């Protein structure tokens, strides 16, 4: 019932909109890298997932929607994800996630259902990654605003080759991560600059793709996870996607457990 009401209201308001940035296919890029992650012993992916299943799905969102490209919003016209306010309020209360973040994750699922319907990505997977990476944009004392922006910006440790971190010299002249010597992971979904610049999406149509905007970061992560024809409803594809995001098995297991928990509690 919630899904039907939401879909009807959104259709009347023209709320589910595919950002124009998605019309162009992203170019290949290195996987996102996170400061706390270390490579597996053999230098590649872990030997296999800790479980043979994908996380349980969540109910409440329609499986497909009618979407249309739009121009960037002018003069604070509002987030497209705001249309999910009622649903997000209910779900956020159940699972303990800020409403603004739930809106962003749900909107990312809806857009991918339109642009990449064979991926079957559930919002709980994006939410789980954001939880593990930054506590939904709350890492290092940051605050997630009602506009979806995380302030102050969330930066990971420098990727200077120390403490098990990879060595990645600066690739963006410090524009995204504030570091002109080494790259750092940025935002609530923790993208390194090179990956962000290859996959970035302006999800809230404000004219800027910002890794510290929960809307932009969530839809960019969703686009990244669904690349290569993955079907996230299948266990093998789900684990492959998460390990491509961060090739550390304990990390992937934590994402699985968190996504599973969100799926179960949101029903």
Secondary structure, DSSP 8 states (H G I E B T S, - for coil): -HHHHHHHHHHHHT--EE-GGGGS----------TT----TTSS--SS-SSSS------SS-S----EE-----SS---GGGGGHHHHHHHHHHHT--HHHHHHHHHHHHHHHHH-TTT---HHHHHHHHHHHHTTTTGGG-EE-TTSBEES--B----BS-TT--B-B-SSTTTTTS-SSB---BTTTTB-HHHHHHH---TT-SS---TTBHHHHHHHHHHHHTGGG--TTSHHHHHHHHHHH---HHHHHHHHHHHHHHHHHH-
